[in-house]
Amino acid sequence: MTNDSRDTKPLPGIAAAATAPESRGREVPGGPSCPLCGLGGSLPVAEVPGDALRRLWRSRLEIEVPAEWPPRFTLRECAGCTLRFYDPVCVGAGEFYSRLQRFAWYYLEEKDEYALAARRIGPDHAVLEVGAGRGAFARRIACASYTGLELSEAAAREARERGLDVRVESIEVFVRERAGQFDRVCLFQVLEHVPNPREFLRACADCVGSGGLLIVSVPSEDSFLREETNAVLNLPPHHQTRWTDRALAAALTALGFELLELAPEPLADHHLVNCARARAQTTLRRLLRRDYRLVDPLFAMLPMRAAVAAASLPYERRLRRSRLLTRGHSVTAIGRKP
């Protein structure tokens, strides 16, 4: 379904980024307000034809997108906080995510951010995980108490069968009864899915007690993701926003948290091929003098896909030698509440 309404009240501290040196001199045209900082106006980055995107979902993953489908999406970038967001809003419903969860790769058991967060969790901590999935993170930590929130009934049921307290409930409802009761609140690869990141983050932050930590991981636009074409999982209705490191850091500090760490992950084995192909796509676009497009029918054709696969092999060999020195898919921010 589509929803174009946005709360335009600025999040204090982030809107001020519009006057930072990086933003001065940039034109701020008319457009929808940023869903994170509330700054009016945004810069169009790329256009996505709705029909081309529908065909991409169907051909790559055999998934039909929502019936109410816009004729065109615009990826926009906030001139202040640098968050990128899709306009109009189009969120995948339960059936859409049920189809994705058929794939074994959709819920990864091991992620770099799990290890990073686990090092900040002790046996006396009360932990809340927002977007708990099947409970992969919960099974690797030792803490005083664990509570998970998950909107997928199927995933939550699997987690409960493993003895975990995972509830089908939104954070906006949960916080009404449990504000300030957790030492650690974690959300991994969740924020990019929600159309209202400002309100969502506020609710997560309100669950953190004094001195507690908010730990947030998102796919980073400062990684190879920025170069990818036809990356269907980084497009509507799956993702609503695309996060720069700067936007994530600004979001936590604007909520009053002390930023303790902003950690890009090294390139993971399961993302190595994607990174190599993104670089190959960039090389071929330059050779063809073709502008970058989020959805490019040329790169969806079998001959071009074969060319990308061949061109990516030298990149893949180099990345295997220097993987730990190469920027990976995600970034994690850790903030402490005063």
Buried (B, 14 or more C-beta within 10 A) or exposed (E): EEEEEBEEEBBEBBBBBBEEEEBEEEEBEEBBBBBBBBBBBBBEBBEBBBEBBBBBBEEEBEBEBBEEBBEEBBBBBBBBBBBBBBBBBBBBEEEBBBBBBEEEEBBBEEBBBBEBBBEBBEEEBBBBBBBBBBBBBBBBBEBEEBBBBBBBEEBBEBBBEEEBEBBBBBBBEBBEEBBEBBBBBBBBBBBBBBBBBBBBBBBBBBBBBEEBBBBBBBBBBBBBBBBBBBBBBBBBBBBBBBBBBBBBBBBBBBBEBEBBBBBBBBBBEEBBBBBBBBBBBBBBBEEEEBEBBBBBEBBBEEEBBEBBBEBBEEBBEEBEEEBEEBBBBBBBBBBBBE
